[in-house]
Amino acid sequence: MSWHRIPDHENSEEDETIMMTSVGEDDTTAHLLREDASVVHRRELITNINNMSLRRRLREGMRSRPSLSTLSKRAKEERKYKYSLVSVLVIGICLIMMVNIGLGYRKCESTNEEMYHPPEIHKLKQCIDSATGLPFPWQNYRLPTNLLPEDYHIFLHPNLTLQKYTAQVAINFSADKTTDYVILHSRGHTFKRVQLGFQNSKEKHLVKQTLHCSNNEMVAFKFGQVLNQGQNYQIVLDFYGNLTFSLGGFYLSKYKRNNGKEVVIGTTQFESLDARAAFPCFDEPAFKANFSLSMVREPSFKTLFNMPIESTNDYEGGLKIDNFGSTVKMSTYLVAFIVSDFQNVSNVTAGGVEVSIYSSPDKISETEFALKMACDVLDAYENLFNIPFPLPKMDLVAVPDFAAGAMENWGLVTYRETALLYNPATSSIKDQEWVATVIAHELSHQWFGNLVTMEWWNDLWLNEGFASYMEYYGVDMIHPKWKFFADFSATTVTAAMTQDSSQFTHALSFPVTDSRKVDEMFDSISYNKGASIIMMLKDFIGDEFFDGVRDYLMKHAYGNAENQDLVAAVAARDTDNNGDIQVIKAMINAWTTLAGVPIVKVTLKDNKVSVEQSRFMYPDGSQNLPETGLWHIPLTYVTNISPQKATRKLLTQKSSSFDVPKVEWIKFNHNRVGYYRVAYDKGMWNMLINQLSQDHEVFSASDRVSLISDAFVAARVGNLNYQDAFRFASYLQSEKDYAPLILATTHLGYIDEMLKVGLKEEQRRMYEKYVTYIFTPLYYELAWKNKTSLSRMQLKLQSTIVSLMCSYKYEPCLTTAYAKFRNWKENNVLIEAEYMTTVFQSAIHHNLVEDWDFMWNAFVNTTDALLSNKLLSSIGMTTNLQKIIFLQEEMLKGENIRSQSASSLIVSLTSNMVGGSLTWRFVKQHWDEIVKLHPVASFAMRSIVLHCLTTILDEGEIVGAEAFFKSKGIDDMQYVKRTLEKVRINIQWFKQHASVIGKWLKQNENSWHSDRP
Ligand SMILES: [Zn+2]
């Protein structure tokens, strides 16, 4: 699966929630959230994160079609809401006043910390069947292994109008041990008839007893017949299920045609635990089986499945039934089916696979880029892995409502529209990169994940780490001129290190014992750290790395694997680096089983370098430093004598030392390929800063990325004073490379964010002056220039620099952007894709209600998913109280704002202090409704909590937040702990650095000018 993001945004935030291709250091989270919502900004690659693993999702429908009872409940809610609205208005006004007069806002807020919802504890209880009071015959979270499924035949008759389906599933299985019960996963099904038969025999037994365990989503059937070891059986289940707009299981999605007609389609999303919501099954990745399907449809619709249609017949009532061939052996979470009126374009790869892109009929013209990319990358992967794609066809489908970015169902990959459709007229270069990236990611899963699947979710990184690496590798193979790998260290490595700098992170391979933990595994560690470790291993081992990976894929094809299987396969191929399998095994083991990111402290005295490794964490005021082990760190360094050719050393001990010749500077972690931070001593920093100020291009762009990260992180933790960090940053006036710049703006943004949250308005104004001063030369070199005169990287930089300067309220930037807005609004002149978000946000900055209303109407009426995203993420940045409350209400209604966009709306609402405070309050008040849409451990919920809490900088409020999480029974969750820790880290930073920076700003303010050169 891949995450969702808003590709057009500048800078990233890379809280842990970051997904693929994001930028930014931990710092960034905050950075996004500029107070003046109005301000345009740089919320780069991400965030809008959405939920991914949709487990336990809504068991009833969402709000698109409310029932009578929901309506009456909602009326009650609305009354309650209006009541709270009054208090909310009071706080809002209070806040604004306090911002203006420079007071803290806490007092105002604290008077309104009223009622939390009643406690709701989610601890696993003993499984009892609620209807009979009988204990459930199996008390484990994971299924018993006494029955092994072989194949499923699924029959589905969906009724999209009545929002339900009739179904039958027949499962052939064998008994590995004698047992009384057949135990399956199932959620939300009503069973009409269940019978057990013998394979190859007509004998049948109807079910005698049915017991449910709702905690573990299991059902147990007992027949008048013991199931004997070694026998083969068939269970046939006739049942009903409901179709909802829940984004999980078998669910509904709707869209508007250009002629205004609304169309509803049926589609699926099963990873991680939602196949059980569509049909009863052995819903664990290791229970692989073959699946076939028969599906009833209206004659005007078509159906899709993992395999092609074998036959179509007439069905009762003038309907049709499509029968599909059987899949290869695979896990339940990879099954998918769709019933829709979509159209397709197709082509055949060199390897003979028929590739089709499906979309709603009005968007079929935007599928061309995806079709070419998919064909090319599928061929390239077949060659690289030397294993043919085993299915006859590969469909890629753009689904209007989709929680994640995309999902790798075998042969039927589903995408958000923004991750698959590309229109050269309205998509930016970053939008295009995003489409290519997601296709490369999902198609690599056809091998990593689909062909060889992790045994259990604790090794999810085997799927997602590889796919997150392959998304770069794949794009680079097809579009080498894009130089896509250049962004890897600024985006993926940075995002990984952010989460890994917390004491509440986890190792790549990590025990998973309940469904919430499964959801939490879909995080920056499994994705970004997984990819970063693969990058480092490949660099260390060389080409043999892929030989080992090929062996791993071959050996475990159509089966499951664990972390150790990969370690063994890769280690066996590493012949030249060390010659000793144990060395490489120990190295990979350390990186996959130790939590955290190491920092290597380097000191240079005379000609002797001393290095010492330890675990890096940001100080949060506590003394809780978890125990750690020793990493096997592939150290590399370059010097002025050999600036591009690295010297290598393997650090397996806590500390070590070695001699170097006399050098003018020495830079560690060449190209930031190693997964570690570097802490230089003061003298070494001085040497590096001098070189940067004289000629920064002596260092590669990736080395500059690495220096930027290490310098700003050193400043944050007090190892480099901020005066020196700003001296370092002055080189940025000459920086013209994309990756170093986006990372630098992210780090600079952290300071801005802290000044904002700490209500240091005067310092913030000076800081804006400082940052715009640094970037003025680049702004005038690139901003608003004609596309055709710029290279691809310059184009990426162009939108980045424009967005940045507008976000720091650089007047010439805001004026030009707003003129473009007026031209769009008044004369219907198209806004260039590269600037669209900046232009919308400049209008928010301008703060006219009529502009806001115009954008809202455009949002409601557009059928273009990209435009819709860009509008929503801008209008949410308003500081207008009525509009903030209106958007919150709209989010709950779910009619104009799709539930897939809820978390991105909340992210933009928290971009300023007015919206931030109101939104955290709103989230607490409507917690139960929001977690129905986005399960508590989902990506969306993690993002919502993080962004709400990042507007806090007060110990008292953390205590309040902790009490709230406790009342919801989620105070033990890792992401909750990480978020609270992050707030404490911010508080520490503010205490230690805010006034020092304030003084520095005041001393230097008069030397900064941002005039046109
Ligand atoms: Zn994935």
Residues whose N, C-alpha, C, O or C-beta is under 5 A from the ligand:
A	BS01	ZN	M1 S2 E464 A467
